[in-house]
């Protein structure tokens, strides 16, 4: 089955790490999708980093897919969801990064439109949207379909929101917030990658992966493992 490789949290806030991930992928013959955050945590606006934007435009011109990845990549302090749901989404899963998990529909629509506008002003055309922490609240899929997006994803599925299709997919990524998470996600990826015999797979690299030699080595191996059947775009998994 095909494998899609993507770089998450592409932002001027992580410029050195983004370059390291690109170098790793290019050395294995992969042109990963770039999941671009318009203003990471409200402190790294794309428009304030013209050299970084020029680099993204050049990468897009060379075949890298551009995907919108939230707007701030940070959840609201006042999350209206229930306490248990809020704890799981924002503490257990994402460390407060699940921006689109609980937004009211009107605010979710505004951030989608603002994100698309920022990317357009930078000369970038996103072909899809990936929510931070792979978490979408009710109604987000419909909002994406209304805007003509042909690709999004969560932990379990890849979607074509415009045609309302979906397909199961295994996602392979690392977590580095604690030694326990680091080693458990390495172990998971080593086993879960064999689901590729039945399901399309997604290799998702994050800037934090580049801070640990073990994760750099594991990422390099995963991208190499994927190189026999790389999906050129996320939508190709469908």
N, C-alpha and C positions, 0 to 999 in steps of 0.2 A: 504494500500500500504506500501511497505517496506521503512525504514528510514536508511540512512547511516550517521554515526557520524564521524566527522574528527576534528583533531587538526591542525590548520594552524600555519605557522611560527615556526616550530620545529627547534630550533637552540640553541647552547650554550648561545647565547645572552639572551635567555628567559628561562634558565633552571629552576628557581624557579616556574615561571608561568606554564611551561609545566608539572611539577610535580603536581601542584594544579589541573590542568585540568585532568590529569590522575586519580588522587584520586577521583575527582568528578564523572568521568565516570565509574570507576571501582566500586564505591559504588552503581551505578545504573545498574550494570551488562553489561556495554558496553566496548568493546575493540575497541576504536576508531582508525581510520586510522591516520597515522603520516605523515604530509606533511613537508618533510625535506628540509631545505634551505642549500645548500652546503657552502655558505659564506655570511651570512646575512649582507647586506650593506657594504660588503668588509671589515668587522671588526670582523667576528666570524667564521673563517674557521673550518669546522668539524675536520680536521686532527690535529688541535691544541688542541682538547678537548677529549683526549682518554677516560676519565671516562664517559663523556656524550655519546660517541660512543658505549662504552660497554653497557651502559643502553639501547640505541636504539637496539642493537643487541639482548639483552635479551628480550626486548619487542616484536621484530619481531619473535623471536623463540616461544613466548607465544601466537602468533596469531594476533598481530597487523600488519595491512597492511602498507607497506612503499610506499609513493608516492613522486616523485620528485616535488619540488615546486619552480620553477625558478632556478636561480643560485645566484644572488645577492639580489633579491626581491627589486630592486630599478630601476626606469626608468632612461634612459639616459638624461643628461642635454640638449642635442641637439636632440630633438624629431622631426623627419622629417614630421610628420603628420600636417594637417592644424591647424590653431590657435584654432578654435572652438572645433575640435576633441581633440586636446591636452589639452585644458582647462577642458573639460568634463572628460576625462579619468584620468588625472593626478591631478587635483585639486578637482573637485566635487566628483568623485567616489573613488579615491584611495590615495590621498595625496602623489602623486609621486611614488607609489609602483607598478604600472602596467608595469612591466619589459618587458613583451613579447607583449605589445600592438602595438608597432611600430618598432620593430627591423627589419632590412633587413634580408632576408631569410638566407644568409650566416652566419650572426652573431647569429641568432636564432638557426641554426643548431649547431654552435660551442658551444653555451652555453648548449644546450641539451646534447651534447656529453661530454662536460666537467663535467656537473652535474652528468651524469651517471657514469663517470669515478671516480669522487670523492666518490660517494656512494659505488661503487664496491671496492675501496681501503679501505673503512671503513667496508667492509663485509656486506653491505646492498644491497638488490636487489629490486629496485622499480618496482611495477607492473603497474604503470601509472604515469601520469604527470598532475599537476594542475597548471595553470598559475597564478602568483600573481594577485590579484584583479579580478580573473576570466576573464581576458582580453587577447585575442589572436589576433595577426595581421594576414593578409592574408598569407596563406601558412603553418601556424604552424600545423594545423590538418594533412596536407599531410606529413610534416616532422615526425610527431609522428607515422603515419601509416607506413612510410618507415622503422622506427626503431622497429616496431612490438608492439608498445604500444596498450593495449587493453582498456585503460580507460583514459578519460580526461573529463573536465566539464567547462562550463561557467555559466553566471547568469541564463540562461534559459534552458539549455539542459545538459544531460550527453551523452557522445560519446564513441563508440568503433572505434578509428581511423583506426585500421587495417582492419576492415570489413566495414567501412564507414556507420555504423549505429548510430542513435541518438534517444533520447527519451526526451520529455519534463519532467522537474523536478522542484519542488519548493525548493529554498534554504532559510534557516532560519539562520540568523546571526545578530550580534549586531555591532553597531558602537559607539565608545566612545570618538571621537575627540572633541565633544562639547555636552553640556547638551541637545540641541535640537535633535542632532542625536541620542543620547543615548535613550531618551524617545520615539522618533518616531520609532526607530527600535524595541524597546520592544513592542510597540503597534502593529507594523506590524507583528511581529512573533506570537503574541497572536491570531491574526486573520488569517494570512496566513497558519498556521499549519493545518487548517481545509481543505485546498486543498488536504491533504493526502488522502481523500476519492477517489480522481480521479487521483492523480499523486504521484509518488515516491518522497520522501522528503530528503533533506540533512540538517543536523544540523552541522554548521561550527563554532567551537569555536576558539577564538584568544587570545593570551596572554593578551592583553589589557582588555579583559572581566574580568580577575581575579583581577583587581584593584578597582572594584566597587561592593559593596555588592548587589545592585539591580541586576546587570548582573550575578553575581555568583548564586543568587537565581533563576533567570530566566533560566540560563543555566542548573541548576540542575533539574528544572521542565521539561525543554524540553527533556533532556536525559531520564528522567523517563517516560515521555509521549511516547517516541520512543521505550521503552524497550519491548513492546509486539511483535514487528516485525522488529528487527534489521537486516540490510543487512550486511553480514560479510565482503563484499568488495564493492568498488564502482561499479565494473562491474556487480554485482548482481542486480543493479537497472535497467539494460538493459534487 
